[in-house]
């Protein structure tokens, strides 16, 4: 039995040794590549798709070793060659791109310090190659949150000692102050087996303001007397302006009631008084930045629409010679700009409002109106832009605006909810659609669920109509207490607000 056991153990030992010998090229490749993998992870260097090609070739040869032991030598030679080539390529990339320091790669960004909401901002990047290798790959600019870039990436192929320029457009979808901190480069190694991610610090700050294109449009249309194109109507001025400006010679078009007989007798020449429109009146905006203004419409929050309309009205008022101020508040007063006139006041209003966002907090109207009474004692047109959705909120707004009626001229701007109005009009639209189809609903799905759809639509419309009736009572109560009211959709607020201001000026309500 012993000779038989010895003979039977021999092939078992030799097969185990053969199996171990067939695995050692793979083990050698893993052991040798482990430091390379660690170094690549620490230096943000990653293998490219050509690595997969090399490994696929090694796998194919390893499969052949199952059928023939002669392929073991070829496998060992191939694995060693892979390790040597990739190691050399890695070292060339590491040393050629500046090692751990990136001073040899210089990046400059040329971009405006200010921009407008949803208006493309041109950004120009300049990359200088001070390294000893050719930089091949791609790069992209920093992209803060709420920004989009066109194009997102740029191709990079830069020889040593040269520089490359790339121009793109950044579009902001939110107001505020943003930081552009880095430029990101992806550089490939000379043999294309590795790619390295390089981050270069390029700090820039950009302030995104509301879209001011409407101001230039208003100025252009005002010069050409075409303000009706944007909904601003011509308001007939009631009475005469009472502020004396100067004396001048009489002309045939002057009103004889304006003749100054005392000056006429002294000069022995007909002289009339010239009057100017009321100026140096005060307007104060109160912008609600609380939870009531967080709803969005067409990608803009209610506060965005309110701020755009307020800035437009401020621009018109400043051109009329009035003084404009602003209070931004939610659970506290966030910003206060005292009423002033002049072109520089527009910049102050922009700086105070461009980084104000709606907050998920309950607005403290008491603190806002207390601040108003403390710092604004002269009679002013107080324009409060807010939204009411419940009885508690509406009662507070009505009470505080009504209490201003004696001291100031209050103007309440309540924003409509378009979905609420659409829901209230749904039964009428459905009825018109049914009439157009001779009383037949179109579509097999609607026919199968006709009763369910009608019940839900009617219930939704009834709830919306009930809220709108309550809202109309709130507006009627404000008007009854002497408060001017503007009731408009957020995206259509600018023209009604400007018209209301011009009407106040025309009727000399201030």
C-alpha positions in Angstrom: 0.0 0.0 0.0 2.9 2.4 0.8 4.4 2.4 -2.8 0.9 3.0 -4.1 0.4 5.9 -1.8 3.8 7.5 -2.8 3.0 7.1 -6.4 -0.5 8.6 -6.0 0.8 11.6 -4.0 3.3 12.6 -6.6 0.9 13.9 -9.2 -1.1 15.7 -6.5 2.0 17.6 -5.3 3.1 18.4 -8.8 -0.4 19.7 -9.8 -0.5 21.9 -6.7 2.9 23.3 -7.6 1.8 23.9 -11.1 -1.3 25.7 -9.9 0.7 28.0 -7.6 3.3 28.6 -10.4 0.5 29.6 -12.8 -0.7 32.3 -10.3 2.6 33.9 -9.4 2.6 36.3 -12.5 -0.7 37.7 -11.4 0.5 37.9 -7.8 3.7 39.7 -8.9 1.6 42.2 -10.9 -0.6 42.9 -8.0 2.3 43.3 -5.5 4.2 45.6 -7.8 1.2 47.7 -8.8 0.0 48.2 -5.3 2.4 51.2 -4.6 1.5 52.6 -8.0 -2.2 52.5 -7.1 -1.6 54.2 -3.8 0.5 56.9 -5.4 -2.2 57.5 -8.1 -4.9 57.8 -5.4 -2.9 60.4 -3.5 -2.1 62.5 -6.6 -5.6 62.3 -8.1 -4.2 60.4 -11.1 -6.5 57.7 -12.6 -6.0 55.1 -15.4 -7.5 55.7 -18.8 -9.3 53.2 -21.1 -5.9 52.1 -22.5 -5.3 50.4 -19.1 -8.3 48.2 -19.8 -6.8 47.2 -23.2 -3.6 46.2 -21.4 -5.4 44.2 -18.8 -7.6 42.5 -21.4 -4.5 41.3 -23.1 -3.1 39.9 -19.9 -6.4 38.2 -19.2 -6.3 36.5 -22.6 -2.8 35.2 -22.0 -3.8 33.9 -18.6 -6.6 32.0 -20.1 -4.2 30.3 -22.5 -2.1 29.1 -19.5 -5.0 26.8 -18.6 -4.4 24.9 -21.8 -0.6 25.1 -22.0 2.1 25.8 -19.3 4.3 27.3 -21.9 2.2 30.5 -21.8 3.4 31.2 -18.2 6.6 32.7 -19.4 4.7 34.9 -21.9 2.3 36.0 -19.1 5.1 36.9 -16.7 6.9 38.9 -19.5 3.7 40.7 -20.4 2.9 41.6 -16.8 6.3 42.9 -16.2 6.2 45.0 -19.3 2.8 46.4 -18.3 4.2 47.4 -14.9 7.3 49.0 -16.4 5.5 51.0 -19.1 2.7 52.3 -16.9 5.2 53.2 -14.1 7.4 55.2 -16.6 4.2 56.9 -18.0 3.1 57.7 -14.5 6.4 59.3 -13.5 6.5 61.3 -16.7 3.1 62.7 -16.0 3.9 63.4 -12.4 7.1 65.2 -13.1 6.1 66.9 -16.3 2.9 68.4 -14.8 4.8 70.0 -11.9 4.7 67.3 -9.2 2.7 68.3 -6.1 3.0 72.0 -7.0 1.0 73.7 -9.8 2.8 77.0 -10.1 4.0 76.0 -13.5 0.4 76.0 -14.8 -1.0 79.5 -14.6 -4.7 80.3 -15.1 -6.3 83.7 -15.3 -10.0 84.5 -15.5 -11.6 87.6 -17.0 -15.2 88.0 -16.0 -17.4 90.9 -15.0 -17.9 91.6 -11.3 -21.6 92.0 -11.7 -24.3 90.2 -13.8 -28.0 90.0 -14.2 -30.3 87.2 -13.5 -30.6 84.7 -16.4 -28.5 87.0 -18.6 -25.3 85.2 -20.0 -22.0 86.5 -18.6 -18.9 86.1 -20.7 -16.0 84.4 -19.0 -12.5 84.2 -20.6 -9.9 81.8 -19.3 -6.2 82.0 -20.1 -3.9 79.0 -19.4 -0.2 79.3 -19.6 2.0 76.2 -19.8 5.2 76.7 -17.9 5.8 72.9 -17.5 8.2 70.7 -19.6 5.5 68.6 -21.1 2.7 69.1 -23.6 -0.7 69.5 -21.8 -3.3 67.4 -23.6 -6.8 66.9 -22.2 -9.6 69.3 -21.3 -10.5 71.9 -18.7 -13.5 73.6 -17.3 -14.3 76.7 -15.3 -15.8 76.6 -11.8 -19.5 76.4 -11.7 -21.3 77.5 -8.6 -24.7 76.3 -7.6 -27.6 77.7 -9.6 -25.3 78.4 -12.6 -25.1 76.8 -16.0 -22.2 77.0 -18.5 -22.0 77.0 -22.3 -19.9 75.1 -23.1 -19.2 73.1 -20.0 -15.7 71.9 -21.0 -12.9 73.1 -23.3 -10.4 71.0 -25.2 -6.8 71.5 -24.1 -3.7 70.9 -26.3 -0.9 73.2 -25.2 2.8 73.0 -25.9 5.4 74.1 -23.3 5.8 77.9 -23.1 2.6 78.7 -24.9 -0.8 79.9 -23.7 -4.4 79.1 -24.6 -7.6 81.1 -24.5 -11.1 79.9 -24.1 -14.4 81.9 -23.9 -17.6 80.7 -22.4 -20.8 82.0 -21.0 -22.1 81.6 -17.4 -25.8 82.0 -16.8 -27.0 82.6 -13.2 -30.5 81.3 -12.3 -30.5 83.0 -8.9 -29.6 86.4 -7.5 -26.9 86.8 -4.9 -23.2 86.8 -4.3 -21.2 83.9 -5.7 -17.6 82.8 -5.5 -15.7 81.4 -8.5 -12.7 79.6 -6.8 -11.0 77.1 -9.1 -10.3 76.0 -12.6 -10.2 72.3 -13.2 -7.9 70.6 -15.7 -7.7 66.9 -16.8 -4.3 66.2 -18.3 -3.3 63.0 -20.0 0.1 61.3 -19.7 2.5 61.1 -22.7 1.5 57.4 -23.4 -2.2 58.1 -22.5 -2.3 55.4 -19.8 -3.0 58.0 -17.0 -5.0 61.1 -16.6 -4.4 63.6 -13.8 -7.0 65.9 -12.2 -5.4 69.3 -11.5 -7.2 72.1 -9.5 -5.8 75.6 -9.9 -7.0 78.4 -7.6 -8.5 81.3 -9.5 -10.6 83.3 -7.1 -13.3 85.7 -8.4 -16.4 87.1 -7.0 -19.6 87.9 -9.0 -22.7 89.6 -7.8 -25.9 88.6 -9.6 -28.6 91.3 -9.7 -32.1 91.2 -10.9 -32.6 91.7 -14.7 -32.2 95.4 -15.3 -33.0 95.2 -19.0 -36.5 96.4 -18.1 -35.0 99.7 -17.0 -33.3 100.4 -20.3 -36.4 99.3 -22.1 -38.5 101.8 -20.1 -36.1 104.6 -20.8 -36.1 103.9 -24.5 -39.9 103.7 -24.7 -40.3 106.8 -22.6 -38.1 108.8 -25.1 -40.1 107.6 -28.0 -43.5 108.0 -26.2 -44.3 104.3 -26.6 -44.8 103.3 -22.9 -48.2 101.8 -23.8 -46.3 98.8 -25.3 -45.3 97.6 -21.8 -48.7 98.5 -20.2 -47.9 101.9 -18.8 -50.8 104.1 -19.5 -50.8 107.9 -19.8 -52.4 109.5 -16.7 -54.2 112.8 -17.0 -52.9 115.2 -14.3 -55.7 116.7 -12.2 -55.4 120.4 -11.3 -52.2 122.5 -11.6 -48.8 122.1 -10.2 -48.4 124.4 -7.2 -44.6 124.5 -6.7 -43.3 127.9 -7.9 -40.2 127.6 -10.1 -39.4 130.9 -11.7 -40.7 134.0 -13.6 -40.5 134.3 -17.3 -41.9 136.3 -20.2 -45.5 135.7 -21.3 -46.2 133.6 -24.4 -49.4 133.2 -26.3 -50.0 129.6 -25.0 -49.8 130.6 -21.3 -52.8 130.7 -19.0 -53.7 134.3 -18.2 -54.3 133.2 -14.6 -50.6 132.7 -14.2 -49.7 136.3 -15.0 -47.9 138.0 -12.1 -49.3 141.5 -12.3 -46.9 143.0 -9.7 -43.8 141.8 -11.7 -45.5 142.9 -15.0 -46.0 146.4 -13.6 -42.4 146.6 -12.4 -40.9 145.3 -15.7 -43.5 147.0 -17.9 -43.8 143.6 -19.7 -46.2 140.7 -19.3 -44.6 138.2 -16.9 -46.0 134.8 -15.8 -45.2 132.4 -13.0 -43.9 129.0 -14.1 -44.7 126.1 -11.8 -43.0 122.7 -11.5 -44.4 119.3 -10.6 -44.2 118.2 -7.0 -40.8 116.8 -6.2 -38.9 115.5 -3.3 -41.8 113.3 -2.3 -40.9 110.1 -0.6 -41.5 106.5 -1.5 -40.7 103.5 0.8 -40.9 99.9 -0.3 -41.6 97.2 2.3 -40.6 93.8 0.8 -41.9 90.7 2.6 -39.1 88.1 2.6 -41.0 85.5 4.7 -42.6 82.2 3.9 -45.5 83.8 2.0 -43.1 84.8 -0.8 -41.4 81.4 -1.4 -43.8 80.2 -4.1 -42.3 80.1 -7.6 -43.7 81.1 -11.0 -41.7 80.5 -14.2 -38.6 79.8 -12.2 -38.8 83.0 -10.2 -40.0 83.2 -6.6 -42.6 85.7 -5.6 -39.9 87.8 -4.1 -38.0 87.9 -7.4 -41.1 89.3 -9.2 -41.7 91.8 -6.3 -38.1 93.0 -6.3 -38.1 93.5 -10.1 -41.4 95.5 -10.0 -40.1 97.6 -7.0 -36.9 98.5 -8.8 -38.8 99.5 -11.9 -41.1 101.8 -9.9 -38.1 103.2 -8.0 -36.4 104.0 -11.3 -39.5 105.9 -12.5 -39.8 107.7 -9.2 -36.1 108.7 -9.1 -36.5 110.2 -12.6 -39.5 112.1 -11.3 -37.3 113.7 -8.7 -38.7 111.7 -5.7 -36.8 110.1 -2.9 -37.0 106.3 -2.6 -36.2 104.0 0.3 -36.6 100.3 1.1 -37.1 97.9 4.0 -36.5 94.2 3.6 -37.9 92.0 6.4 -39.0 88.6 7.5 -38.7 87.6 11.1 -36.5 90.7 11.5 -35.4 93.6 9.5 -32.7 92.5 7.1 -32.0 95.7 5.2 -33.0 99.4 5.4 -32.2 102.0 2.9 -33.2 105.6 4.0 -35.2 107.5 1.3 -32.9 109.5 -0.9 -33.0 110.9 -4.4 -30.5 111.0 -7.2 -29.1 108.4 -9.6 -26.8 106.9 -6.9 -29.8 105.8 -4.9 -30.6 103.2 -7.5 -27.3 101.5 -6.8 -28.0 101.5 -3.1 -31.4 99.8 -3.7 -29.7 97.2 -5.9 -27.0 96.4 -3.3 -29.6 96.1 -0.6 -32.0 93.8 -2.4 -29.9 91.6 -4.7 -29.0 89.0 -2.0 -32.3 88.9 -0.2 -34.1 85.6 -0.5 -37.4 84.3 0.8 -37.0 82.5 4.1 -39.2 79.8 5.6 -40.1 81.9 8.7 -43.1 83.8 9.8 -42.9 87.5 8.9 -42.9 89.9 11.8 -44.9 92.8 10.5 -44.9 94.5 13.9 -41.1 94.9 13.8 -41.1 96.1 10.2 -43.8 98.8 10.9 -42.1 99.8 14.2 -38.9 100.3 12.2 -40.8 102.4 9.7 -42.4 104.6 12.4 -39.1 105.1 14.1 -37.0 106.2 11.1 -39.6 107.5 8.6 -41.7 110.2 10.2 -42.3 112.3 7.1 -45.4 111.5 5.0 -44.5 108.9 2.3 -46.1 106.5 -0.1 -45.5 103.2 1.7 -45.7 100.3 -0.7 -45.9 96.9 0.9 -45.5 93.9 -1.4 -46.7 90.6 0.2 -49.0 87.7 -0.2 -51.9 86.6 1.9 -53.1 82.9 2.2 -54.8 82.7 5.5 -56.9 84.8 7.8 -54.3 85.4 10.5 -51.8 86.7 8.0 -54.4 88.9 6.3 -55.7 90.5 9.5 -52.2 91.6 10.5 -51.6 93.1 7.0 -54.9 94.9 7.0 -54.5 96.3 10.5 -51.0 97.7 10.0 -51.7 99.2 6.6 -54.9 100.8 7.9 -53.1 102.4 10.8 -50.8 104.2 8.3 -53.6 106.0 6.6 -53.4 109.1 8.7 -49.6 109.5 8.7 -48.6 108.0 5.3 -50.3 107.0 2.1 -50.4 103.2 2.2 -50.3 101.1 -0.9 -50.9 97.3 -0.5 -49.6 95.1 -3.3 -51.1 91.6 -3.0 -49.8 89.0 -5.4 -52.3 86.6 -7.1 -51.9 82.9 -7.3 -52.4 82.0 -11.0 -53.1 78.3 -10.2 -55.8 79.4 -7.9 -57.5 81.5 -10.6 -57.1 78.7 -13.2 -58.6 76.2 -10.8 -61.6 78.5 -10.2 -62.1 78.8 -14.0 -61.8 75.1 -14.7 -65.5 74.3 -14.8 -66.1 77.1 -17.3 -63.3 75.9 -19.5 -64.6 72.3 -19.3 -68.1 73.5 -20.2 -66.8 75.4 -23.3 -64.8 72.3 -24.4 -67.9 70.2 -24.0 -70.1 72.6 -26.0 -67.5 72.6 -28.8 -67.7 68.9 -29.0 -71.6 68.9 -28.9 -71.7 67.7 -25.3 -69.3 64.8 -25.9 -66.0 64.5 -24.0 -63.0 63.5 -26.2 -61.0 60.4 -25.4 -61.8 57.0 -24.2 -60.0 57.5 -20.9 -62.0 60.6 -20.1 -65.2 58.8 -21.0 -64.4 55.9 -18.7 -63.6 58.3 -15.7 -66.0 61.1 -16.5 -67.8 61.2 -13.1 -64.5 61.0 -11.2 -62.8 63.8 -13.2 -65.9 66.0 -12.9 -66.3 65.5 -9.2 -62.7 66.3 -8.5 -62.6 69.3 -10.8 -65.8 70.7 -9.3 -64.5 70.2 -5.8 -61.2 71.9 -6.6 -62.9 74.7 -8.4 -65.3 75.3 -5.4 -62.4 75.4 -3.0 -60.5 77.8 -5.2 -63.6 80.1 -5.7 -64.2 80.1 -1.9 -60.6 81.3 -1.3 -60.9 83.9 -4.0 -64.1 85.3 -2.5 -62.4 85.6 0.8 -59.4 87.3 -0.8 -61.7 89.8 -2.5 -63.2 90.6 0.9 -59.7 91.4 2.2 -59.1 93.7 -0.7 -62.5 95.4 -0.3 -61.7 95.9 3.4 -58.3 97.5 2.6 -59.9 99.9 0.1 -62.7 100.8 2.6 -60.0 101.8 5.2 -58.3 104.2 2.8 -55.5 101.9 1.5 -54.6 101.9 -2.1 -54.5 98.4 -3.5 -52.7 96.7 -6.5 -54.0 93.2 -7.2 -51.9 91.5 -9.9 -50.2 88.3 -11.0 -46.5 88.2 -10.1 -45.3 88.2 -13.6 -47.6 91.1 -14.6 -46.9 93.3 -11.6 -44.6 95.9 -13.1 -47.0 97.8 -15.2 -49.9 98.0 -12.6 -47.5 99.2 -10.0 -46.0 101.9 -12.1 -49.5 103.0 -13.2 -50.6 103.3 -9.6 -47.6 105.5 -8.8 -48.2 107.8 -11.8 -51.9 108.0 -10.7 -50.8 109.1 -7.2 -48.6 111.7 -8.7 -51.4 112.9 -11.1 -54.0 113.2 -8.3 -51.6 114.9 -5.9 -52.5 112.3 -3.2 -49.1 112.8 -1.5 
